Amino acid sequence: MTLSDKIVRHRKANGWSQEELAERLYVSRQAVSRWENGSALPDAENILQISKLFNVSADYLLNDGCEKDGDISAGDPVEKEKDTAALIKRRLHLIAGTASVVAAVFFAAEAVSACFYANVAAGAACGAVAVLCTFNTVIQFALYFKKR
C-alpha cells in the first residue's frame, strides 16, 4: 500500500474530508489532494504530523510494503550484508575509476614531456600506459554506474 493510499484510508477511517485533514495539518486542501492522488509527497514535517494525527509510525507511512502499522521488520541480515557488500563494491569502482583518471593524466603529461625532450620511446611507453589507464577508467565508471 502506497503513502497516498494510506493517507486516504486513514482520513476516511477518521471520517474527515480533505478540507478537515488540511486544516488539522495547516496545509491547503489542494496539498492533501495531491498527496492522495500521488502527484506530490508531503515533506518530512508533514509526514511526522500525519503520523501523529493518524497514530501510526512514520516508517509505516513511508514503507510501501507495510499494510498495517507494526509490519516494519529489522530486515533480513543476509540481505543487509549483501547490500553493504554491493555498496562497498560500487565505491571501490568509483575510487579505482578516479585513480585511473589521475594516472592517465599523469602518464599523458609524461608522454608529452618525454617527446618534448626527444625521448620518443619513453613518450610512447607513457602514452600506452595513459591509454590503458583511460580504458580502465571507462570500465570502472561503467561498473559504478551499472544498474543493479
HUCOR-V77509 format. One record per residue. N is the residue number from 1. RES is the residue in one small letter. PHI is phi in whole degrees, 0 to 359 (* if undefined). Layout:
# HUCOR-V77509
n={N:N}
res={RES:RES}
phi={PHI:PHI}
This chain:
# HUCOR-V77509
n={1:2:3:4:5:6:7:8:9:10:11:12:13:14:15:16:17:18:19:20:21:22:23:24:25:26:27:28:29:30:31:32:33:34:35:36:37:38:39:40:41:42:43:44:45:46:47:48:49:50:51:52:53:54:55:56:57:58:59:60:61:62:63:64:65:66:67:68:69:70:71:72:73:74:75:76:77:78:79:80:81:82:83:84:85:86:87:88:89:90:91:92:93:94:95:96:97:98:99:100:101:102:103:104:105:106:107:108:109:110:111:112:113:114:115:116:117:118:119:120:121:122:123:124:125:126:127:128:129:130:131:132:133:134:135:136:137:138:139:140:141:142:143:144:145:146:147:148}
res={m:t:l:s:d:k:i:v:r:h:r:k:a:n:g:w:s:q:e:e:l:a:e:r:l:y:v:s:r:q:a:v:s:r:w:e:n:g:s:a:l:p:d:a:e:n:i:l:q:i:s:k:l:f:n:v:s:a:d:y:l:l:n:d:g:c:e:k:d:g:d:i:s:a:g:d:p:v:e:k:e:k:d:t:a:a:l:i:k:r:r:l:h:l:i:a:g:t:a:s:v:v:a:a:v:f:f:a:a:e:a:v:s:a:c:f:y:a:n:v:a:a:g:a:a:c:g:a:v:a:v:l:c:t:f:n:t:v:i:q:f:a:l:y:f:k:k:r}
phi={*:276:303:299:297:292:296:301:301:287:298:291:297:273:73:258:277:299:298:294:297:300:296:293:262:60:230:279:298:297:296:298:300:295:296:287:267:82:276:209:241:292:284:301:298:292:301:297:294:297:298:292:296:270:58:228:277:295:302:300:297:274:265:297:281:265:269:216:299:102:285:291:244:292:91:282:300:294:295:297:295:296:297:295:297:295:295:298:298:298:293:294:297:295:296:296:297:295:297:293:297:299:296:298:296:298:291:295:295:296:296:296:297:296:293:298:268:65:256:295:296:295:296:294:296:295:296:295:295:299:295:297:296:296:300:297:301:300:296:297:290:296:293:294:272:299:287:288}
